[in-house]
């Protein structure tokens, strides 16, 4: 396969897969060592993204489990959970030390945990039920509380885990520092439950906050704030499908951008790696 060349801003590092999954694996890991700017990995298909993402996560799991004795992972909803499917297959089911994983959610709908709208239920059905992560290491919201109470409760539980040294605190920001945050993006450029034009994108003090008027149903949610998101050691933005191509084009500075998209506010202390398939990258300008 002949690689496609894209015109990217100089602030972006880009790698186009040559179609070799082995190459994509090594590239994802090597690119993730570059700090200070987003790194973008474009793979042929969503299946290739799933394969490369599994290797990337497994390698980070090994690193953090060896270095600090645990691995704190933050999930989002949407199509991300399905893209994690290769992680629950051999060799990772046996090679990953699942007992050291701790699972959180970057945002959650304030609905019963059994609801089809629940990000927790989505993750349980598609991921958590297939790997031996201890139930005590999985941290869903308290679904008996209203949005404000659920946000306060989730923040308090994170504070307890900071005290227990399960979650680090960022020396730079003073906010919780999760090891890996796995994010998706909506067609409007939103991440977590932080939507374009909403005041919550500017929240600077809270760790976890709430929204009652989400432009995307259901309206009541809790969400991590950008200071928490950006205190992460590693962030992967996993974006596939042609329906997200316009937002990808805007987010990577390759199109008109009168307003900053929420996804453009993702700028972690550590490494940021975008996983795209060619459908999601299809509106990026190719070099002549």
FENRA-V862160 format. One line per field, one symbol per residue. ss: DSSP state (H for helix, E for strand, C for the rest). phi: phi as a letter, one per 40 degrees, with the letter a starting at -180 (. if undefined). burial: + if it has 24 or more other C-alpha atoms within 12 Angstrom, else -. A space follows every 10 residues. Layout:
ss = ???
phi = ???
burial = ???
This chain:
ss = CCCCCECCCC CCEEEECCCC HHHHHHHHHH HCCCCCCCEE EEECCHHHHH HHHHHHHHHH HHHHHHHHCC EEEEECCCCH HHHHHHHHCC CHHHHCCHHH EEEEECEEEC CCCCCCCCHH HHHHHHCHHH CCCCHHHECC CCCCCCHHHH HHHHHHHHHH HHHCCCCEEC CCCCCEECCE EEECCCCCCC ECCECCCCHH HHCCCCCEEE ECCCCCCCCC EEEECHHHHC CCCEEEEEEC CHHHHHHHHH HCCCCCCCCC CHHHHCCCCC EEEEEEECCC CCCCCECC
phi = .ccccbcbdc cbcbbbccgc cdccdccccc cccccgacbb bbbcbccccc cccccdcccc ddcccccbga acbbbbbgcd cccccccbbd ccdbcccccc cbbbbcaacc bdcccccccc cdccccaccb bccddccbbc ccccbcdccc ccccccccdc ccccgcbcbc ccbgcdbccb bbbbacdcgc bfbbbdgcdc cbcbbccbbb bbbdcbcccc abacccdcdc cccbbbcbbb hccbccccdc ccgbacacbc cdccccaccc bbbcbbcccc ccbccccc
burial = ---+-+++-- -++++++-+- +--++-+++- ++----++++ ++++++++++ ++++++++++ ++-++----+ ++++++++++ ++++++++-- -+---+++++ ++++++++++ +++----+++ ++++-+++-- +++---++++ +++--+++-+ +++++-+++- +----++++- ----++++++ ++++++++++ ++++++---+ +----+++++ ++-+-----+ ++++++++++ ++++++++++ +--+++++++ ++++-----+ ++++++++++ ++++++++++ ++++----
